[in-house]
C-alpha cells in the first residue's frame, strides 16, 4: 500500500512541476501574436489554391503582414476577387487594387465524336494513371483523357465530363487554378474572363497528323493568322496562339478556322456574374 501511495505522490509531483514549468514558459517566453496576420487571414477565402503564388492563404497572409514597405500587391487572391482585395487593403491601410478575374479553360474539343481511343484501358480510373501507360489512351496524345481528375479537384463543381472530355462552366469558376495543377495533360489554363476567343486545342503535331487524330484539332493552316487584322493570332509550334493584348474580338480567326479549333464564347466567371 505504501508503495502505491509513494508512486501516486511521485506522479502528482511530476505533474505539478511540469505544470509550473509550462506556466513560467508561457509567462516569460510568450510571443506576441501578429494581429495583422490574423486580420488578413480572416479576409482570405481559405481555398489554399496557391493562385497568389504562395503556399496557401497562410503563406500569402504572412507575406503581407511582413511587408512593411507595402511592396507586395494586395490583389493576388483571384478566387476572392475585388471584395477580398478591398478587405486586405483596408486592414493594411492601403488603396484597394483591382483583381483581374480569371477562369479556367480546357484547351481540348476532341470529344468522342471528333476522335477515338487507341486502346481500351482497364485499371485505376484516373487521368494520371492512364497518362503513365503509353502517354494516354487517346489517339491524340495531347487531348483530354476524360476521367475527371480536374472535376474531382474543383471545389466549386464547375467541371463535368461530357462525351469523353472536360467541360468547364465558367459561371461557377473562381479561377483558383486547382484544375490546372491536376490535369496531367496540362491543357487547362487560366485566362481573363473578359476575353471571348479561345483556342480549343493543345496539339503541337503537324497538320496532317493532327487531322488523323482529331477532326476538331488545329492543323496549323495559318488561316487565322492571315485573316487577323491586328496580328493577335500566330501559329507557334503548329498550334494557334492568341495575344489578347492585340485582340479586338473581330471573330475573323474563328470564322476562318476550318476545323473549329478557335471558338467564341462568353467566359464570364462567377465574380462577374455576381457583379
C-alpha positions, -999 to 999 in steps of 0.1 A, spaced: 0 0 0 28 23 9 45 17 -25 12 27 -43 10 60 -23 46 68 -30 41 62 -67 10 84 -67 28 112 -49 57 110 -73 34 112 -104 15 141 -88 47 159 -80 60 154 -115 27 168 -128 29 198 -106 65 206 -116 56 202 -154 26 224 -149 47 251 -132 73 249 -160 46 254 -186 32 284 -167 66 300 -164 73 293 -201 41 309 -211 49 339 -189 85 346 -199 87 330 -234 53 343 -247 55 356 -283 30 384 -291 6 374 -318 8 393 -350 -28 407 -352 -21 420 -388 -16 384 -399 -47 373 -381 -69 400 -397 -56 394 -432 -60 357 -428 -96 362 -418 -102 381 -451 -89 353 -473 -113 326 -485 -93 296 -473 -92 278 -506 -54 273 -503 -52 271 -541 -19 288 -545 -32 311 -572 -15 340 -553 19 324 -558 23 315 -521 18 282 -502 -19 288 -495 -37 315 -476 -15 314 -446 16 320 -467 1 349 -485 -12 364 -452 22 361 -436 39 377 -466 15 406 -465 19 411 -427 57 411 -430 57 435 -459 63 467 -440 72 487 -471 39 479 -489 56 464 -520 35 433 -521 3 435 -541 -29 431 -522 -49 418 -552 -32 384 -557 -62 364 -544 -80 356 -576 -108 334 -560 -115 362 -535 -117 388 -563 -122 425 -557 -141 420 -524 -112 403 -507 -86 427 -522 -106 456 -507 -107 440 -473 -70 433 -473 -63 469 -484 -85 482 -456 -66 461 -429 -32 474 -442 -45 510 -447 -37 510 -484 -57 519 -515 -77 490 -529 -64 473 -561 -85 457 -588 -83 420 -593 -81 406 -628 -107 379 -626 -97 346 -643 -114 314 -653 -102 280 -663 -104 269 -699 -98 234 -711 -79 235 -744 -95 205 -760 -126 199 -780 -118 164 -791 -149 147 -778 -159 111 -787 -174 124 -820 -141 140 -831 -115 115 -821 -112 79 -807 -91 59 -783 -61 38 -794 -66 11 -768 -91 1 -741 -78 10 -707 -85 -12 -677 -72 0 -643 -74 28 -619 -99 53 -632 -78 85 -631 -63 106 -658 -29 104 -640 -30 66 -641 -38 64 -678 -11 90 -686 15 67 -673 5 40 -698 20 50 -732 12 86 -725 -26 81 -725 -51 61 -744 -63 88 -768 -54 88 -805 -44 125 -798 -16 123 -773 -23 160 -763 -60 156 -757 -82 154 -727 -81 119 -712 -116 124 -697 -116 106 -664 -122 137 -644 -92 144 -622 -99 180 -628 -135 177 -618 -125 159 -586 -101 188 -577 -126 216 -585 -140 230 -552 -170 246 -569 -183 217 -591 -176 238 -621 -162 209 -642 -181 179 -656 -171 152 -681 -193 150 -711 -188 130 -743 -153 120 -731 -138 154 -723 -138 180 -696 -163 209 -698 -159 239 -676 -188 261 -665 -171 294 -662 -202 308 -644 -192 287 -614 -154 291 -618 -135 313 -593 -101 309 -611 -84 291 -583 -63 270 -607 -67 237 -588 -77 220 -620 -47 233 -639 -23 217 -614 -42 184 -615 -45 178 -653 -17 155 -664 -20 168 -700 -15 204 -689 -43 215 -713 -63 235 -687 -52 271 -684 -63 303 -667 -73 333 -687 -90 367 -680 -128 362 -680 -133 393 -702 -119 376 -732 -141 359 -758 -117 340 -782 -104 306 -772 -81 281 -789 -98 247 -781 -68 226 -790 -34 217 -774 -20 196 -802 15 205 -814 18 178 -841 19 187 -878 -14 194 -895 -17 161 -913 -10 141 -882 -34 162 -861 -62 158 -887 -59 120 -885 -61 121 -847 -90 146 -843 -113 164 -866 -115 194 -842 -78 199 -839 -57 228 -850 -40 218 -883 -17 249 -884 -31 261 -917 -25 297 -906 -58 310 -920 -65 325 -886 -31 342 -886 -35 355 -922 -70 369 -915 -63 386 -882 -62 424 -888 -41 431 -857 -16 403 -857 -30 389 -825 -30 354 -838 2 335 -846 8 298 -852 36 287 -829 49 251 -829 19 240 -851 -7 255 -828 -26 288 -830 -19 312 -801 -37 344 -793 -21 376 -779 -51 391 -760 -34 425 -757 -38 428 -795 -72 410 -799 -101 433 -809 -127 405 -808 -135 407 -845 -141 370 -847 -122 366 -881 -99 340 -867 -128 317 -856 -148 325 -888 -119 313 -909 -108 283 -889 -117 252 -910 -118 227 -881 -135 249 -854 -104 248 -832 -109 285 -824 -141 294 -807 -160 324 -795 -176 321 -760 -188 341 -731 -163 333 -704 -177 355 -676 -167 340 -643 -187 337 -611 -175 370 -598 -186 389 -629 -219 371 -628 -225 382 -592 -214 417 -601 
